Amino acid sequence: MRRDRSVRVPLRRSLLGRLLGVSALVAACSVAATAWLAVQTTSGAILQEQGQNLTADARIYDTLLGYAARHPTWDGVDATVRELAEQSGRRVALTTQSRQPLADSATAATPPPLPPEASAVVDPLSVDTVLAARSTEVKGTAADRIDPRAVGPFLLPAAERAALRRTADRQAVCLNRVGIAADVVVGPSGRPRVQMVGNDPERALYTKCELSDLDAPTRTERKALDALNGLADACLKRQGRDGVRLKRGLYWGKEIAVTEPRQLPSDAREARPAPAVEPPREFTGEDDRAIASCVGTARSEQLSSYVASPALLFIGDEGGATVPGFDLSPANTAKIAGAAALVLALTVGASVLAGARLVRPLHALTGAAQRMRDGQEHASVPVSGDDEIGRLAAAFNDMSAHRARLEEQRKAMVSDVAHELRTPLSNIRGWLEAAQDGLADPDPAFVSSLLEEAVQLQHIIDDLQDLAAADAGVLRLHTEPVRIGELLSQVTAAHQASAETAGVTLAVEGTGAVAILSADPVRLRQAVGNLVSNAVRHTPAGGRVTLRAYEEEGGRLPDGSGDVVIEVADTGTGIPAGDLRHVFDRFWRAEKSRSRRTGGSGLGLAIVRKLAEAHGGTASATSTESEGSTFRLHLPAGGPDGMTTAS
């Protein structure tokens, strides 16, 4: 049932109505969200929520994190909590993960209840990266999120500290003496290191200050490293992987500068020392991730008895709330409502203007499509711009023009088919009527003439059937290995008589480079035969038609080989440049008179192109007037891809 194009689509179902609805919904949501954010911002709630955005809260978190990293329990943390509360002017409370109180700065006899959500979890083995990023002491935390102050068994005794300090002082004095400013910095484990200030560190490599004396691990560090290595190897063994040998900086790769046993760089990898006769083993990225994971797990297991257990941190005001509330006054409510209404009106107005501009070309496209449906020859719409709608209109115009061309070709094809069938049928009918009226005797010449017309009629019908099968995609190919030389020789032999009659030399040359091609031999002979027949027909007496085959370089096959090209070249009259693009069209002839002497049904070259495409290839032609033409079939050596074949 056809719809009347004059009936407008209801607004609620139209594109404009939907655009307005979506715009209004988006505007309402955006206004509400903006009002809520404005209220929260003016009250300071976002800046104070869970204490994560305040530098003071980050300092509280960092101080308690350092305490947990240096103490195995939370005993004695009360003094630290009270001091932090006095410095920040806020309530600080610590509880276990089951919310059992550990310390609370609240001074009331009955402290107010804690909020349902904690501000942070204080765990030196799992540092909060958001709060740590705001702290000057926690910056540089390793990728495994273990606080660098949690050193555990790596804590050096006094004797080792003193020995390393003497070595570090000696190196610093040596560097200062040669003009390199240096100082000694002591890390959380008590290990000193020499820090060069304001100079190129590479200069120190060319001095005699023996900077490598601090690289060797102490007895305490070796013992802790061995224990850590055992835990990491056990983890790797459970995954079916080989163990690694950790260095003092907890890396397993190339030598790097380290300060404390806390860094796990992803690019530092080293396996256990291999025998001298074997090259060092390389690790993949997957191995690195597995090793880093096991080392991190081993560190947590090794340090768990040296640090305090995780605790919940609550930071708020003295009344117990962590987020101060804010109530809207009637005046503020009226202002927000007015701003929301203004934004909503502007959004709807802009949507109306944009929607009208959007819908107008769509209405034009709808009208043009309906005119095309009603049978108008070439319905087109104006192209307003290069946006999406403009491109749609341009594509519609192209489709309309293409449809008009196809309709013209269809009408021309029907006329051509009728003409081609009418000629032999008229001859047959005329001869039969003459015989019936006694004007012609059914002698051998009479029968031969009728047979010739019947063969021509059958040839046209067969060509039309081949084209119809190719257009429908049901043209079946029986592919098999085909020797190109033999096939070209067979085609030459089949057309040798007609070539001699026309005084044309027919020859095959240059097929040795291509031995075998996977194709349908019957269909391929048909295609090449059509090209040869066409070439002989348009070559004057004394001319030459040459068949050759060769392999095209730079091909698309896995072994680098190219398409196989079968070429039929003649020295005939040639084809004008303006007509060359039509040679493979159906029923097209250079001679518009449809002379039987110079043309067949006009379907031969069209069938050639279809057969080439069925084999996964293409057909092309080049020509020079008065010198001749060359037709080529480009076929894949491996046979047609994706085609249904029968053996």
N, C-alpha and C positions, 0 to 999 in steps of 0.2 A: 504494500500500500504506500502510495506516495503522499508525502506531507506537503502542504501548501507552504511555500517558502515565504509568503507574506505574513504568516503567523509568527509573532515574536515569542521567544522563549521566556517563560516566567522569570522574574527577577531572582527568586529564591533558587532557581535551578541554573541560572545563567552564569557565565564565567565572571561577569562583573559583580553579580551578587555574592559569589563565593569569595572573590577578591576583597570585597568590602567586609565580609564577615571575618575573614582571616586577619585583615588589617586591624579591624576593631578589637578582635581578641588579643592580637599581639600588642596593640597600644595599651589596652587595659592591663595586661600582665606586666608590661614594662613600666607603666605608671605605678602600679602597686608595688613592684619590686624596688623601683627608685625611691618611693616614699618610705618603704620599710628600711632600706639601706640608709636613707637620710636620717631617719629617727635613730637607728642604731649608732650611726656615726656621731651625731650630736651628743648622745649620751655617753660616749666613750666605751661602749660595750665591746666593740670589736677589738679595740686596743688593749682591753683588760682581760678578754676571754682566755681562760686557762693560763694566763701569764706568759704566753708564748711570744707575744709581740712587744714585750717590755724588756728593756735592758736590765732593769733591776731583777725581774723574775729570772732572766737568764743567769744573772750572777748568783742568785739563790740556788738555782738548780746546779750550777757548776760547783759551788762550794760544797753542797751536800754530796755531789757525785765524787769529788775528790776525797771527802771523808770516807765514803763507802769503799773507794779504791784502796785506801791505806789502812783500813780496819776490817777485821774479819766479822765484827758484829756492830750493831747500832748502839751498843752501850756507851753512854757518855756523850751522845749527840745533843742532849737537851741544851747545854750551854751554847753550842753552835746555833741551834734553832732560835733561841732567845736573842742572841746577838744579831742574827739576820733579820729578825722581826723588828728589832729596834732601829736598825739601819734603814729598812725599807718602809717602816710605818704600816706594815700589813701583817695579817695573820699568816703564820707558817705552821703547817702540821704535817707530820709523817705517820703513816700507818703501814702495817703489813699488807700483803696483797689480799688477805682476808679481812682487811679494815680493822685490825686490832691496833690501838694507838701505840706509837713508839715515842713521839715527842710532839708537844703542841705549845705554841706561844700564847694561846688564849689565857687571859688572866682571870676570867670569871670562874666562880666555884663550879658551876655547871656549864661547860663550854657549849656553845650553840652547835647544832648538828652540822656535820660536814656535807658538802654538796654531793649529788649522786655521781658526778664524774670528777676524776682527779685531774689536776693541772698537768701532771707528768708522772712518769715512772722513773724512779732513780735506780738505775741498774748499771754499774760500771762495766758489765759484760755486754750491754746492749744500749749504747748511748742514743738518746733522742737527737737525731741529726738536725732538726729544726732549731731546738734550743742551743745545741752545740755550735751551730753556725753563728749565733749572736754572742758567743763567749770567746774572749781572747785567750783563755787557758785551754779550752777544749779544742780549738781549731787545730787541724792537722790530724784529727782522729783517723785511724786507719779504716780501710774499706770494710774490715770485719766488725766495726763499731765497738771495739774494746777501748775503754779509756786508757790513754797512755800512762796515767799515773798508777794503774794496776800492774805492778811489776812482779808481785808474788815471789817465787823462788829466785828471780833474777836480782833481788835486792842485795847489793854488795856489802860484805862485812867491813868493819872499820879498817882492817889491815889492807885489804885489797883497794879500798877507796884511797887510802893514803898513798899506796904505791902508784896507782894510776894517776893520782893528782900530781905527784912529783914528776912523773913522765910528761904529763900535760903541761905543767909549768915550765919544764925545761924546753919543750917544743915551742911554747909561746914566746919565751925569752929569745930563743934562736930566731924565730920569724921576725920579731920586733927588731932584732939586731941587724937583719938584712933588709930592713925597710918595709916589711909587710906587717901591717897592724893586725894584731891577733889578741884574743882573749880566751880564757878558759870558762866554759859553761858546763854546769853539772846537771845531768838529767835526773828524772825521778828515781832511777835505780841506784843513783850515787856514782854512776860512771861519768867521768869528765870527758869533754871533747874540746878541741881547739877550733875556735870560730874566728875566721878572718873577716875583717871589716874594711869595706871601701877599697879592696884590691882585687885583682884578678886571681882567683884561687889557683889557676894553673901555674902561676909563678912559683908557688910553693913546691911544685914537683921538681924544680931545677935547683933547689937548695940542698944543703947537707944537714937538714934538721931532723932526719929520721922520723918522718911523720907516720910511718907504718908501725911504730912501736905500740900504738894504742889499738891496733886492729885485732890483735889476738885476744880471744876470750879468756877470762880468768877461770880459776878452778870452779868457783860458784856458778859461773855462766855455763861452763861445759857440762856440769852436772845437771843444771836445769834444761839445757838444750838436749841432752841425751834423753831425759825423761819426756820432754815434749816430742822429740823425734819418735820415741816408742809409741806414744799415743797416736801420732799422725800416721805412722806406718800401719798400726793396727786398723785404723779407719780405711786406709787405702787397700789393705789386704782384703777387708770385707767386700770391697768393690771389685776385687780381682785385678788390682793394679799394683805395679812395683812401687817400692818405697823410695823416699828421697832423703838426702842428707841436708839438713837445715844449717845455715850459717848463723853467725851471731846476730845479724839483723833480721833473722827469720825469713830469709829469702833462699831460693834454690836455683839461682841463675847467675848471670854475669856479676862481677864485683861492682857494688854501688856504695855510695857514701851513706852511712846510716848513723843515727844518733842514739836510738833506744830500741829495745827489742819489741817493737809494736807495728812495724810497717810490713805490709804484704803486697808489694807492687806486682801488678799482673804481668809485667814484662820481665820479671826477674825469675829465672827458672834454671835449675841445675839438678841433674840426676846424681845418684850415688857415684862415686868415682869408678869408672869402668877399668877393666884390665888394660895394660899399656898397649896391647896388640889390637884393641878394639877402638873404633872412633867413638867420640862422645855421643850419647843418645839424645835425639831431639824430641821435644814434647809438642803435642798439638794444643790448640786452644782448648779443646775439651779436657785434655790432661791437666792443663793449668787450672781450669775451673775446679776440677775434682780435687787437686792438691790444695788449692787455696781454701776450699770448703773444709777439707779434713784438718788442715793446720788451724783454721779458725775454731773448729769444734774441739780440737786438742787443747788449744789455748784456754778456751772457756772451761774445759774440764780441769786443766792444771791450776787455773786461778780461782776456781770456785771456792776453795777452802781458805783463800787469803783475802777475799773481799766480802763485804756485807751482802746479805740477801736482798733481792729487789724490794723496794718500798714505794708506796704511793705518796706523792707530794701534792698537797693542797695549798694554794695561795689565794687569799681573798682579803676582804676587809674584816675589821674586828667583829662585825655583826654576823659573820659566817658566810655571806654570799660571795661568790667568786665573780659574778657579773652584775653590776649595779643595774637597777631597773630604771625605766623612764616612762612617764605617763604623758600622753598627748593632751594639751590644753585645747579648749574649744577654738581658740584663735588659730592655733597651729593646724587643727583639724580642718578648719575652713580654708586655710591657705592651701593645704595639700589637696583638698577636694577641688578647689578652683583651678589649681595647676593641672590636676588630672583631667578635668573637663576641657581645658584649653588644649592640652596635648592630644586628647581624644578627638576633638573637633578638627584640629590641624591634620591629624592622621587620616581621618575619614575624608576630608576635603582633598588631600593629596591622592588618596586611593581612588576617589571618583575621577579626578583628572587623568591619572595614569591608567585606570581601568577603561575609560572611554577611548583613549588613544590605542589601548591594546585590543579592545573589542571591535573597533571600526574596521580594521583590515581583515579581521576574522569574518565579519559579516560579508565583506566583499568576496572573500575566498569561498564562503558558503554559497553565495549567489552564483559565482562563476561555476562551481561544481554542479549546482543544480541545472544551470544552463547547458553545461556539457551533457548532463544526463538527459536533457530534453532534446538532444540531437543537434545543437548548434555546432558549427564546424570548429571554430577555434576560440574558446572562451578564455580570456586572460584577465589579469587584475593588475592594477598599477603597483609598482614596487616603490615603497615610500622611503626606504633607507637600507642600510647594511646591517641592521640588527637581526634578531632571530625571526621576527615576523616578516621582515623584508626578504630574508633568505628563503623562508617558506613560500612567499609569493613568487619569488624567482623560480624556485623548484617546481611550483604548480604550473607556471607558464611554460617551463621546459617540458613538463609532462604533457600539458595540453598540446603543445606543438608536436611533440613526439607521437601522441595519439593521432593527431591529424595526419602526420606523415604515414603512420601505419595504416590508417584507413584508406589513404590514397593508394598505398602499395597493395592493400587487399583488393581494392576495386580494379587496379591495373592487372593484378595477378588473375583475378576471375576473368577479365577480358582476354588476357593472354592465353589462359588455359582454353577458353572457348574457341579462340582463334586457332590455336594449335590442333585442337581436336577436330575442328570443323573442316580443315583442309583435307586430311586423309579420308575422313568420313564422306565428304562431298565427292572426292574422286572415286571412292568405292561405290557410292550410290550411283554416280553417273555411269560407271562402267556396267553395273548390274542392270540399270534401267535400259541402257543401250542393248545389252544382251537380251533382255526381256522383250524389247520391241523388235528384235531381229536385226538391229543395226550393227551389231558386233558379234563375231564368232568367238566362242570360248576356246580359242586355240592356246598353245603354250605361251605366247606373248601376252595374251589377255590375262591368263592365270598369273603369270610372272608380275604383271603390273599391279594386279590386286594384292598379291602377296607382299610386294614392296610397300604398298600403302598400309597394309595390316601390320607389317613389321615396324614401320614408322610409328603407327598408332600405339603398338605395344611398347615401343621404346619410350614414348612420352609417358605412358601410364606407369611403367616401371620407375622412371625417374621421379615422377610425382610420389610414388609410394616410398621410395628411398628418402626423399626430402621430408615426407610426413613422419616417417619413423624416426629420423634424426631430430626433427623438431619436438617430437613427443618423448625423446630420451629413451626409446626402446630399440634402437639400432644395436643389435648384438654383434659382437666381434669374436671370432674364433682365432685367438692369437696363437702363434707358434713361431719358432725361429725361421726367418725368411732370409735366404741368400739374395742380397741385393742384385748381384751381377746376373744371376739366373732370372730374377723377376724382370729386370730391364730388358734382357734378351728376349724373354717371352713376349713382352709388350711390343718390342720392335718387330718380332716375327709376325705378330697378329696384324700389325698395320703396314707391313712391308708392301703388300699388294696395292693398297690405296695410295701409298706414297709413290710407288713407281708409276701408277696411273696418272698422278698429278705431276710427275717429273721432279719429285723432291727426294733428296738423299736423306736416308734415315740411318743414324749411327749411334753407338754406345761407346763411351770412353770414360776413363778415370774412375772405375768402381773398385779398384783393388784396395783402397784405403779403408773401405767399409765392407766387412765380410758378412756379418749377420745382423739382422734387425728383428726385434720381437714385434710382430704385427699380424693382422689378418691378411693372408696372401691374396684372397679373392677381392676383398675390398680395396687393398692397396693397388692391385692390378687395374681395378676399375678406375681409381683416381688417376693413376699415371696414364692409363689409356685415354681417359677424357682429355688430359693435357696434350698428349701426342696427337689425338684426332683434331683438337682445336688448332694446334700448331701447323699440321699438314694442310688444314683447310685454308689457313690464312698465309701460307707461304707460296709464292709464285713458282712456276716451273724453273728449274735450275737452282732452287734454293736448298737449304740444308736445315734439318732438325737434329739436334744433338741431345742425347740423354746422358747424364752423369750423376754420380753420388759421391758425397764426401762428408767428413765429420767436422762440425763447427767447433772452433776452439773456445775455451773458457766456458765449459758447460756446467750444468746444474746437477750432474750425477755425483755420488759420493767419491768415485775414483777420479773425479776431475774431468771426465770426458763430456763432450757436448752433444747437442742434437745432431741427428743424421739429416742431411739436406739432400733431397732428390730434386734435380734441376732439369727442366725441359726448355731448351733455348732454340729459337728459330731465327731465320733471316728474312722474315716476312715483312708485311707492310707496316707493322708497328701499331701502337694505340696512342691516340692523342692524350696529352697529359691531363686534360679535363675529364676524360672518360675513364682513366685508369682506375679510379676508386669505385667504379661501377661494374668492373669486369666479373666480380663474383656475385652480382645481384641476379635474382631469378628473372628469366625471360629478357635479359638485357642483351642487345646486339649492337655492335658498332654500326652495322648497316641497318638503318631503320626500315628498309623495304622488306625485311624478313625473307630475303631471297633464299631459296632452298639450296642454291649453288654454294653459298658462302656461309650458311648457318644451319644449325640443327634446331632443336627445340628451345634453346636458350637456357637449359637447365644443367648442362654438363659442368660448367665451372662452379655453379652453386653447389652441386653434389660433391665436387672436389673439396671445397672448403668444409662442408659438413663431415666428410670422411676424415679429413685431417684433424678436425676438432675431436671426432670420436676416438682417434688414436692419441689424444692428448697433445696434439701439435697445432700448427697454423699453416695457412697458405698465403702466399704473397706473390706479387707480380711487379716487374719493372719493364719499361719499354721505351724505345726511341723511335720516333716516326721515320719511316723509310729505311730503318736499319734492322728492326726485329724486336722481339719480346722474349722475356725470360720469366718462366713461372717456377716457383720453388715450393716444395713441401718440407716443412721443418717438423721432424718427428723425434720424440724421445727414444733413445736407444733401448731403454728398459721396457718399452711398451706403454700403453695407456695407463694412467694412474686413476684408481677409483672407478674404473669402468667394469661393467659386468661382462665377463668373458666366458666362453665355452670352449672346452678342449675337444 
